[in-house]
Amino acid sequence: MRIAICDDKMILHDDLKVYLEEYSIKKNIVIVYDDYTNGADLIASNIEYDIIFMDYQMQGLDGLETSRRIRKKNIKTAIIFLTSFPNIVFDTFEVNAYRFLVKPINHDKLFSAMDDFLQSLNDSNYLVVKTDSDNKRINIDDIVYVEAADKYCYIRTVTDNILFKKTLSEIEKQLPQDKFFRSHRTYLVGLKHIVSHTSTDMLFDNNERALISNLKLTPFKKAFTNYVKRYNFD
């Protein structure tokens, strides 16, 4: 998870990161931080953050104006305002703020906000995958196939190939059964991306192929036919 902290007082950065590090250990997630002490530098960063902790009152551009400009670039970022004035909540509606937290930051309220954010990711059409350096948020519809690699597996998306340090069976449980099919002991395939198939393998829209085992051929044909009917693809 990539997080930006934008506040003109570095002591708040330090205090907030102590809490967030505790949260990352509790939830077994990786959090990468970037520190900003003014809105102009944050706007110029061109980094797409999962969450921005935004000070409402800063020298130069205040938090609200900084958020207005960020929204013009990236509407997906969750903005959590930090303020000493609770009555600003109505102003934050303008920029679709995710939450606001009153200073000094309350440990339980911060954890609650983070829980809600992670839950919102899980409830959407995304899979959050922990890697060595970060957490990747993958659109399920972008997954072409998943291939076993010893005790781990590789998630092949339309743009990337991501090592996932869990087994193929574990990731199979996290993906919708109506969109994915275990065609072989080493392959879990995205039905959306199949262009054609034979009795032994299938062709994806990225020109790659995956195997179909003899035992899986009949149930695969049924799953693929049901998928085409359900989603009305030609």
N, C-alpha and C positions, 0 to 999 in steps of 0.2 A: 504494500500500500504506500503510495506517494503522498506525503502531507507537506503543505506549506504553512508556516507560522509567520504571520505578518503583524508585528507589533513593534512600536518604537522603543520599548523597554525590554532589554535582553533578559532581565531577571524573570520575566513572565515566560519567555521561551524555555528557559532552564527548568522552571517549575512545571510547565506543561509537559515537557518531554519526560520528566521523572514519572508522571502519571501514565503517559502513553507507553513508556517502556514496560511498566508494570502490566498494562493492559495487553501488550503484544505477547508477553510471556504467558499470561493467563489464557489467551486465545490461540497461542501458537501461530502467530502471523508475523511477517516481516514488515517493519515500518521504516521507510526512508524519509528523512526530514530535510527541508530546505528552509533557511531562516531569512526573513526580510524585515527590515526596519522601516520601510516606507512603501507606499502603494505603487509608486512609479516603477521601482525595480521589479516588483511582482508582475505588473502588467507587461513589462518588457521581457520577461523570462521565457515566454512561449512554451512552458512546460505544462502538460495537462495533468492536473492534480486530482486525486480522488477526493481529498478534503482540504479546504483552506480554513485555518483558524484566523479570523480577521478582527483586528482591533477596530472598534467603532470610531474612536477619536485618535487621530495621528496628526503629526505636523505635516504640512503640505496637503496632499490628497487625503481626505478622511476615508474611513472604511467603506462608507456607503457609495461614494463616488468611485472608489477603486473597484468596488463590486459591480457597479453599473458598466464600467469599461471591460471588466472581465467577462460579463455576461454577453457582450458583443462578440467575444472571441470563442467562448466555450460555455455552453449552457448546461453541461453535465456536471460540472464541479459542485460538490456540496460545500456551501459556505456556512460556517458556524461563527457567529459574531461573539466577540468578547467585549463586555462593557461593564461599566460601573453604574449604568443608568438603565434600570429595567424597563422604563417607559419607551425605549426606542424600538420595542418589538414591532410596532405597527409600521415604522419606517422600513424595517427590513423586509416586509412583504413585497415591496417594490422590486427587489432583486431576487425574489424567490429563495430567501435564506432557509437553510435546512434546520438550523436551531440557533438560539442565542444563549450564552452562558454568562452569568453575572460574576464579575470579579469580586473577591478572589475565587478562583475556580474551585467548585465543589467536586470532590473525587467521585462521589456516587452519581451525580448528574452528568459528569463527563463520560463515565462508563456507560450510563444509560443511553446517551446520545450515540456513542460508538456502537453499542449493541444494535440499536435501531438502524444505523447505517449499514452494518454488515447484513442484517436481516433483509433490508431492502434489496441488497445485491443478490441474496439467495432466492428471494421471491421473484426476481425478474428472470429474463432469459439469458442469464450469465452463469458461468462457472468460474469460481475464484480458485486459482492454482498457486500453491506456494512453490517458489523456486529457490535456488541458493541465495539470490541477491534481492528478491522482491516477491510481490504477489502479482500475478497476472490475472486480469479480468477478461475472460474469453466469452464472446458471444457464441452460444451453443449452435446457432445456425451457421457459424463459420467453420465448424469442425468438419473436416472431410472424412477423416478416419483416425482411429487410435491404434497404435501398433505396439505389441508387447516387446520389451527388451530386457530379458532376464527377469529380475524381480520388479523392475520399473516399466515405464512405457513412454512412448512419444505421442504427443497430441499434434496431429498434422492439421493446421488450419489453412485458410485460403492465402494467408500471408506469412505463416511462421511454422516452425517445428519445435515444440516445447517439450523438454524432458520433465516428466511428472514422476516424482519419487513415491509412487504407489503402484499397485498391481493393476492389470487390465480389469480384473474382476471388481476391484474397488471403485474404479472410475465408472464402470458399467452401472453400478448402483446409483450414481449421481446424475446420470443422463436419462432423459425421457425414453421409455421403451417404444413409443410410437414413432420416434425419429431416428433411433439407432438400433442396429442389429449385430449380434455377435456371429459373424459369418464363418469364423475359423478360430482356433484356439489362440492365434496371434493377432486377430483383427476384430475391432469393433467399428462398424462403418456407419457413416452418416447417410441415411437414405436420400436426403435432399440432393446430394452431390453425385449420385449414380447416373451415368449417361446410358450405359448398356451393360449386359452381363451374358456370360456363357454358363455352361454347367460347372465350370471350374474357377472362374474369376469374374471380376467386374471392372469396368472402366469408369473413372471419376471425371468430373468436368475440368480437373487440372491435368488430365492425361496420365495420371498415375493409376495403378491397379492394386487390387487386394484379392486374396484367395477366398474361395468358397469350398468348404469341406463337403464331402458326399452326404454326410449325415445332416448337414445344415441346408442343403439345396432346396428341399421342399418347403420347410418353414421360412426360408429366406424369400422365396418367390411369393409366398402368401403375405409376408410382412411388407415387401416392396409394393405389391399390388394394392394392399390396404392403404399404404402411405400415399400412393398416387391418387387413389379415389378420395381419400380424406382431404388432401390439400389441393385437389383439382389441377394437378399439373398435366400438361400435354405430353 
